[in-house]
C-alpha cells in the first residue's frame, strides 16, 4: 500500500507525525487524511504542513484521487473548527468576561474593543485566520464565544480551509519525493508568526506596566501635594481662631 510506494521511492516516513499520518491514510485512504486534519485543528502541535503535503505525495503515488484528498481534508478542517466553535459557545461571553476581570494588566475595556472589532471583521478573521499558523485553530473559539452566525462561520471556514489545503496538497503533489521541502519553508513562516505574536504580547505587557507605574506615581504625587497643603491650611485655621479669640477678649 502507501508504505510500499514510499519504500520504492526511498522516502518512506518512519515514526513521528509523518509515520502516523502515513499509517492513517494507508488504513482509511482519503478519509484518513481528513481525520488527521480534524485532529490537527484540535491539537495545533500536529502540523498541517506535514499532513497536507504528505497527502499530496500520496495522490502523486496514485493511492488516492486529488479531488478526494481536497474534499476530505477540507471536511476535516471544518469538523475540527466546529468542535472549537462549540467549545467557545459553551464557555460563553460571561465566563470570558469573568476570567478577563481577574487577569493582571488586562482590562474589560480591552475585551470590549476586541468584541467590537470581531463584530465588524469576524468573517474576514475566520477566513484569513485559517491561513495563519497557530491562529488557524484558535480563531474558531472567539467565533463561538460571540455566537457568529453558523452559516457565515461554515462558509468562511470552508473557503479559507479549501484555499490553505489546496495550496499544500498541490505542493506535495508537485514536489513528489521532495514533499518535505514544504515543511521546511512553512516552518520558517510559522516561527515568524510566533515571533510576531510573542513580540506583540511583550509590547502589550511593557506598555501596561509603564502606564500602571505612571498612574501610581501620579496618585502618590497628588496625595503628597494634599499632605503638604493640609498643615498650612490647619495652621491658617489655627491662626484665624487665635486672632478671633484676641478680638473677643
PLY file of the C-alpha trace (Angstrom):
ply
format ascii 1.0
element vertex 249
property float x
property float y
property float z
element edge 248
property int vertex1
property int vertex2
end_header
0.00 0.00 0.00
1.26 3.53 0.80
4.27 2.19 2.71
5.29 0.17 -0.38
5.18 3.30 -2.52
7.34 5.17 -0.02
9.77 2.28 0.19
10.07 2.17 -3.57
10.87 5.87 -3.71
13.24 5.70 -0.77
11.34 8.39 1.15
9.15 6.36 3.48
8.25 8.29 6.66
9.10 6.11 9.62
7.75 7.11 13.00
6.75 10.54 14.21
3.81 12.54 12.89
4.57 11.70 9.26
4.65 7.98 10.03
1.40 8.24 11.99
-0.31 10.14 9.15
1.00 7.61 6.63
-0.48 4.72 8.62
-3.78 6.57 8.91
-4.01 7.24 5.18
-2.90 3.71 4.33
-5.67 2.31 6.54
-8.51 4.72 5.72
-7.45 6.35 2.45
-8.62 9.92 1.85
-10.90 9.89 4.95
-7.73 9.18 6.96
-6.24 12.42 5.66
-9.45 14.21 6.69
-9.29 12.69 10.17
-5.66 13.73 10.55
-6.53 17.33 9.62
-9.52 17.36 12.01
-7.20 16.30 14.82
-4.64 18.90 13.71
-7.29 21.59 14.27
-7.91 20.36 17.81
-4.24 19.80 18.63
-2.18 22.56 16.92
1.15 20.80 17.63
0.08 18.40 14.85
1.38 20.33 11.83
-0.76 20.61 8.71
2.42 21.47 6.81
3.39 17.81 7.22
0.00 16.14 6.78
-1.20 18.06 3.71
1.96 17.71 1.54
2.09 14.07 2.55
-1.48 13.69 1.28
-0.40 15.37 -1.96
2.52 12.98 -2.32
0.13 10.09 -1.75
-2.03 11.46 -4.58
1.05 11.57 -6.81
1.65 7.90 -6.00
-1.87 7.09 -7.21
-3.12 5.94 -3.82
-5.97 8.45 -3.68
-7.52 10.94 -6.05
-6.77 14.66 -5.87
-10.46 15.52 -5.52
-10.89 13.07 -2.65
-7.82 14.47 -0.87
-9.09 18.06 -1.13
-12.67 17.21 -0.17
-11.75 15.12 2.84
-9.04 17.40 4.20
-11.35 20.42 3.89
-14.15 18.48 5.57
-11.73 17.58 8.36
-10.80 21.25 8.77
-14.44 22.26 9.06
-15.26 19.49 11.55
-12.31 20.43 13.76
-13.28 24.11 13.57
-16.86 23.27 14.54
-15.67 21.47 17.67
-13.67 24.55 18.70
-16.64 26.79 17.86
-18.76 24.63 20.17
-16.18 24.94 22.95
-16.25 28.72 22.58
-20.06 28.73 22.68
-20.06 26.56 25.83
-17.59 28.86 27.58
-19.76 31.84 26.72
-19.24 35.58 26.90
-19.99 35.89 30.63
-17.32 33.38 31.65
-14.78 35.06 29.37
-15.51 38.44 30.94
-15.23 36.98 34.44
-11.87 35.45 33.53
-10.55 38.66 31.94
-11.60 40.65 35.03
-9.20 38.52 37.10
-6.24 38.76 34.75
-3.45 41.22 35.62
-2.73 44.03 33.14
-5.83 43.17 31.08
-8.94 45.31 31.27
-12.53 44.62 30.36
-12.28 47.59 28.00
-9.69 45.58 26.03
-12.21 42.78 25.68
-14.91 45.27 24.67
-12.69 46.62 21.89
-11.86 43.08 20.76
-15.55 42.15 20.67
-16.36 45.29 18.71
-13.58 44.51 16.23
-14.76 40.92 15.86
-18.33 42.08 15.30
-17.11 44.20 12.36
-14.44 41.89 10.91
-15.29 38.42 12.26
-15.95 36.87 8.84
-12.61 38.11 7.47
-10.85 36.98 10.66
-12.23 33.47 10.25
-11.33 33.35 6.55
-7.76 34.70 6.76
-7.19 33.13 10.16
-7.43 29.70 8.53
-4.19 30.53 6.71
-2.16 31.68 9.72
-0.34 29.01 11.74
-1.31 28.81 15.42
-4.29 31.14 14.94
-5.90 28.95 12.29
-7.35 26.76 15.04
-7.79 29.36 17.78
-9.86 31.75 15.66
-12.83 29.36 15.89
-13.08 29.84 19.68
-13.95 33.58 19.70
-16.34 32.91 16.83
-18.16 30.51 19.15
-17.99 32.86 22.12
-19.55 35.64 20.04
-22.07 33.17 18.55
-21.19 34.07 14.97
-23.95 33.07 12.61
-23.38 29.41 11.78
-23.89 29.82 8.04
-21.30 32.61 7.92
-18.86 30.60 10.02
-19.17 27.49 7.85
-18.82 29.38 4.57
-15.71 31.34 5.54
-14.13 28.42 7.38
-14.72 26.16 4.39
-13.34 28.66 1.87
-10.26 29.51 3.93
-9.56 25.85 4.65
-10.01 24.88 1.00
-7.51 27.52 -0.10
-4.94 26.52 2.55
-5.36 22.78 1.98
-5.27 23.04 -1.81
-2.01 25.00 -1.69
-0.21 22.39 0.36
-1.74 19.29 -1.17
-0.75 20.56 -4.63
2.72 21.44 -3.34
3.20 17.89 -2.08
1.81 16.53 -5.32
4.20 18.61 -7.42
7.31 18.06 -5.30
6.89 14.29 -5.14
9.75 12.73 -3.17
10.80 16.21 -2.03
7.46 16.92 -0.30
9.27 17.66 2.99
10.58 20.88 1.42
7.14 22.36 2.13
7.56 21.65 5.83
10.87 23.49 5.89
9.51 26.67 4.28
6.28 26.72 6.28
8.31 26.09 9.42
10.07 29.40 8.83
6.69 31.08 8.25
5.28 29.57 11.46
8.27 30.68 13.51
7.91 34.20 12.10
4.24 34.33 13.08
5.05 33.02 16.55
7.84 35.57 16.99
5.49 38.42 16.00
2.84 37.15 18.42
5.35 36.95 21.28
6.69 40.42 20.42
3.18 41.89 20.37
2.38 40.29 23.73
5.65 41.60 25.22
4.96 45.13 23.96
1.43 44.98 25.41
2.74 43.89 28.83
5.50 46.53 28.90
3.11 49.33 27.92
0.61 48.28 30.56
3.28 48.07 33.28
4.61 51.52 32.37
1.12 53.02 32.37
0.33 51.38 35.70
3.55 52.77 37.17
2.76 56.27 35.93
-0.75 56.06 37.33
0.55 55.02 40.73
3.12 57.83 40.70
0.50 60.43 39.79
-1.82 59.28 42.57
1.05 59.26 45.04
2.14 62.74 43.95
-1.39 64.08 44.34
-1.55 62.62 47.85
1.77 64.23 48.81
0.63 67.61 47.50
-2.53 67.34 49.55
-0.47 66.40 52.61
1.75 69.47 52.05
-1.26 71.78 51.89
-3.01 70.28 54.90
-0.69 71.57 57.65
-0.68 75.05 56.16
-4.43 75.03 55.98
-4.65 73.77 59.56
-2.15 76.36 60.72
-4.07 79.09 58.90
-7.27 78.00 60.60
-5.50 77.91 63.98
-4.12 81.40 63.41
-7.56 82.61 62.43
-9.15 81.15 65.56
-6.43 82.73 67.73
-6.97 86.10 66.01
-10.71 85.86 66.56
-10.17 85.00 70.26
-7.91 88.05 70.70
-10.58 90.23 69.17
-13.28 88.84 71.50
-11.22 89.34 74.61
0 1
1 2
2 3
3 4
4 5
5 6
6 7
7 8
8 9
9 10
10 11
11 12
12 13
13 14
14 15
15 16
16 17
17 18
18 19
19 20
20 21
21 22
22 23
23 24
24 25
25 26
26 27
27 28
28 29
29 30
30 31
31 32
32 33
33 34
34 35
35 36
36 37
37 38
38 39
39 40
40 41
41 42
42 43
43 44
44 45
45 46
46 47
47 48
48 49
49 50
50 51
51 52
52 53
53 54
54 55
55 56
56 57
57 58
58 59
59 60
60 61
61 62
62 63
63 64
64 65
65 66
66 67
67 68
68 69
69 70
70 71
71 72
72 73
73 74
74 75
75 76
76 77
77 78
78 79
79 80
80 81
81 82
82 83
83 84
84 85
85 86
86 87
87 88
88 89
89 90
90 91
91 92
92 93
93 94
94 95
95 96
96 97
97 98
98 99
99 100
100 101
101 102
102 103
103 104
104 105
105 106
106 107
107 108
108 109
109 110
110 111
111 112
112 113
113 114
114 115
115 116
116 117
117 118
118 119
119 120
120 121
121 122
122 123
123 124
124 125
125 126
126 127
127 128
128 129
129 130
130 131
131 132
132 133
133 134
134 135
135 136
136 137
137 138
138 139
139 140
140 141
141 142
142 143
143 144
144 145
145 146
146 147
147 148
148 149
149 150
150 151
151 152
152 153
153 154
154 155
155 156
156 157
157 158
158 159
159 160
160 161
161 162
162 163
163 164
164 165
165 166
166 167
167 168
168 169
169 170
170 171
171 172
172 173
173 174
174 175
175 176
176 177
177 178
178 179
179 180
180 181
181 182
182 183
183 184
184 185
185 186
186 187
187 188
188 189
189 190
190 191
191 192
192 193
193 194
194 195
195 196
196 197
197 198
198 199
199 200
200 201
201 202
202 203
203 204
204 205
205 206
206 207
207 208
208 209
209 210
210 211
211 212
212 213
213 214
214 215
215 216
216 217
217 218
218 219
219 220
220 221
221 222
222 223
223 224
224 225
225 226
226 227
227 228
228 229
229 230
230 231
231 232
232 233
233 234
234 235
235 236
236 237
237 238
238 239
239 240
240 241
241 242
242 243
243 244
244 245
245 246
246 247
247 248
